[in-house]
Amino acid sequence: MKRTTLMVDTAVLEEATRVLGTRTHTATVDLALREAVRMRWIQGLADHAGRVEWIGDLSEMRGDSPRQPER
């Protein structure tokens, strides 16, 4: 844990505290930073779309039996 001093827009901090449902300003800033990092990480996943080739049989891995056509 690091102790630091921040200059933060009071109105934004109060709104974030209300919206996030946190009890303290420290908890609000902590949660907001964690959410910002999580969102960037999620957005970065799209950069990898289509770059990895998966080889396997999902039905076999799950233990599914092949579906029989209805007669």
C-alpha positions in Angstrom: 0.0 0.0 0.0 1.3 3.4 -0.9 0.3 6.7 0.7 0.0 9.6 -1.7 -1.7 13.0 -2.1 -4.0 13.5 -5.0 -5.7 16.6 -6.4 -9.1 15.3 -7.4 -12.2 17.1 -8.6 -14.5 17.0 -5.6 -17.7 16.7 -7.5 -16.3 13.8 -9.6 -15.0 12.0 -6.4 -18.4 12.4 -4.7 -20.3 11.1 -7.7 -17.9 8.2 -8.1 -18.3 7.3 -4.4 -22.1 7.3 -4.9 -22.1 5.4 -8.1 -19.5 2.8 -7.0 -21.2 2.4 -3.6 -18.0 2.8 -1.7 -17.8 4.2 1.8 -14.6 6.1 1.7 -12.7 8.2 -0.8 -9.7 5.9 -0.6 -12.0 2.9 -1.4 -13.4 4.9 -4.3 -10.0 5.7 -5.8 -8.8 2.1 -5.3 -11.9 0.6 -7.0 -11.8 3.1 -9.8 -8.2 2.3 -10.6 -8.8 -1.4 -10.5 -11.8 -1.0 -12.8 -9.7 1.1 -15.2 -7.0 -1.5 -15.4 -9.5 -4.3 -15.8 -11.2 -2.5 -18.7 -7.9 -1.9 -20.5 -7.1 -5.5 -20.1 -10.4 -6.6 -21.5 -10.1 -4.2 -24.4 -6.6 -5.6 -25.1 -8.1 -9.1 -25.6 -9.7 -7.9 -28.9 -6.2 -7.3 -30.2 -5.6 -11.0 -30.1 -8.8 -12.1 -31.8 -8.1 -14.3 -34.8 -4.4 -14.7 -34.0 -4.5 -17.9 -32.1 -5.6 -21.1 -33.8 -7.3 -23.6 -31.5 -7.1 -27.2 -32.5 -9.3 -29.7 -30.7 -12.7 -31.4 -30.4 -14.8 -29.5 -27.9 -17.5 -32.2 -27.9 -14.9 -34.8 -27.0 -13.4 -32.6 -24.3 -16.8 -32.0 -22.7 -17.8 -35.6 -23.1 -20.8 -34.8 -25.4 -22.1 -37.5 -27.5 -22.7 -36.5 -31.1 -26.3 -35.3 -31.6 -28.3 -37.8 -33.7 -30.5 -36.2 -36.4 -34.2 -36.3 -35.7 -36.2 -38.7 -37.8 
